[in-house]
Amino acid sequence: MRYFLVLTSFLAFSSYAGAQDPVVVLANAIDGGMAQGLYSRLAESGVEAIKSDAVVFDVLKDSRFVVVLGGQKSPGGVGEIVSSILDEKQKESLLVDGAYGTFIREGLYSRGQRIYVFAGHEKGDTQKAWSAGLTAFLDGVSQATPRVNVSAYDPLIISPKSNTLSISFPVNVSETGGVGARGVEVDAYLNVGVRLEVEPAVFDLGPWESKRVLVKLNPKNVSSADVVTVRVGGSQARIRLNVTGIQKVPVCNVCAASDVK
């Protein structure tokens, strides 16, 4: 059995700014205990901080934003992790008395990730590192807010063929903030309360990436008075349905055809 979808003007469009990701702060007991000022600044800036030590870091290391306190010689297992983040020149620079600095590594454990290492030769130098670099870090975090757009053809003309059991139409979801978005959830509803199947329903988007999502309908349950609402976070697109009888659609039109077994 076959059906036709006539995809007309690409008008249903909406976007939203995603929520700010929390920041994972990896530190041993010494550097973490000296970082109350850092945690206070994060809280004042509206940034959630998740404290981590080396034992649980493996579970959290894929987070978008990671702050590491201490250099490659830090105790408590943090040093070993820092050694895998910094290059040899960066590690060598921390061997000088009084040295401290901020080192940034991108995409080490996950796509779109940014790791900030605030490290110094001694524990007091590490404290100087985050004191000096925290403002720039917060500026970077505030600017790295994902923006997700959802768009679809509207109106959508449906012409069922024979005993068609289901049809699918595409919705485009894209990240336009340049930072990517994780755990993007897509919901679709027919009119007010009938939830529709969406594939995929949850996914990650890289910076500037777009994904084609399919929304499934039973053509026997829809009419030209119906509206499909597709929601992505705080954004939604409303697609009006125009259900027609059997008709021939020229191949040259903007169309999509699919087989239903």
JOHUTA-V989391 format. One record per residue. RES is the residue in three letters. BURIAL is # if it has 9 or more other ideal C-beta (glycine too) atoms within 8 Angstrom, else .. Layout:
((RES BURIAL) (RES BURIAL))
//
This chain:
((MET #) (ARG #) (TYR #) (PHE #) (LEU #) (VAL #) (LEU #) (THR #) (SER .) (PHE #) (LEU .) (ALA #) (PHE #) (SER #) (SER #) (TYR #) (ALA .) (GLY #) (ALA .) (GLN #) (ASP .) (PRO #) (VAL #) (VAL #) (VAL #) (LEU #) (ALA #) (ASN #) (ALA .) (ILE #) (ASP #) (GLY #) (GLY .) (MET #) (ALA #) (GLN .) (GLY .) (LEU #) (TYR #) (SER .) (ARG #) (LEU #) (ALA #) (GLU .) (SER #) (GLY .) (VAL #) (GLU .) (ALA #) (ILE #) (LYS .) (SER #) (ASP #) (ALA #) (VAL .) (VAL .) (PHE #) (ASP .) (VAL .) (LEU #) (LYS #) (ASP .) (SER #) (ARG #) (PHE #) (VAL #) (VAL #) (VAL #) (LEU #) (GLY #) (GLY #) (GLN #) (LYS .) (SER #) (PRO .) (GLY #) (GLY #) (VAL #) (GLY #) (GLU #) (ILE #) (VAL #) (SER #) (SER .) (ILE #) (LEU #) (ASP .) (GLU .) (LYS .) (GLN #) (LYS #) (GLU .) (SER #) (LEU #) (LEU .) (VAL .) (ASP .) (GLY .) (ALA #) (TYR #) (GLY #) (THR #) (PHE #) (ILE .) (ARG #) (GLU .) (GLY .) (LEU .) (TYR .) (SER #) (ARG .) (GLY #) (GLN #) (ARG #) (ILE #) (TYR #) (VAL #) (PHE #) (ALA #) (GLY #) (HIS #) (GLU .) (LYS #) (GLY .) (ASP #) (THR #) (GLN #) (LYS #) (ALA #) (TRP #) (SER .) (ALA .) (GLY #) (LEU #) (THR .) (ALA .) (PHE #) (LEU #) (ASP .) (GLY #) (VAL #) (SER #) (GLN .) (ALA #) (THR #) (PRO #) (ARG #) (VAL #) (ASN #) (VAL #) (SER #) (ALA #) (TYR #) (ASP #) (PRO #) (LEU #) (ILE #) (ILE #) (SER #) (PRO #) (LYS #) (SER .) (ASN .) (THR #) (LEU .) (SER #) (ILE #) (SER #) (PHE #) (PRO #) (VAL #) (ASN #) (VAL #) (SER #) (GLU #) (THR #) (GLY #) (GLY .) (VAL #) (GLY #) (ALA #) (ARG .) (GLY .) (VAL #) (GLU .) (VAL #) (ASP #) (ALA #) (TYR #) (LEU #) (ASN .) (VAL .) (GLY .) (VAL .) (ARG .) (LEU #) (GLU .) (VAL #) (GLU .) (PRO .) (ALA .) (VAL .) (PHE .) (ASP #) (LEU #) (GLY #) (PRO #) (TRP .) (GLU #) (SER #) (LYS #) (ARG .) (VAL #) (LEU #) (VAL #) (LYS #) (LEU #) (ASN .) (PRO #) (LYS .) (ASN .) (VAL #) (SER .) (SER .) (ALA .) (ASP #) (VAL #) (VAL #) (THR #) (VAL #) (ARG #) (VAL #) (GLY #) (GLY .) (SER #) (GLN #) (ALA #) (ARG #) (ILE #) (ARG #) (LEU #) (ASN #) (VAL #) (THR .) (GLY .) (ILE .) (GLN .) (LYS .) (VAL #) (PRO .) (VAL .) (CYS .) (ASN .) (VAL .) (CYS #) (ALA .) (ALA .) (SER #) (ASP .) (VAL #) (LYS .))
//
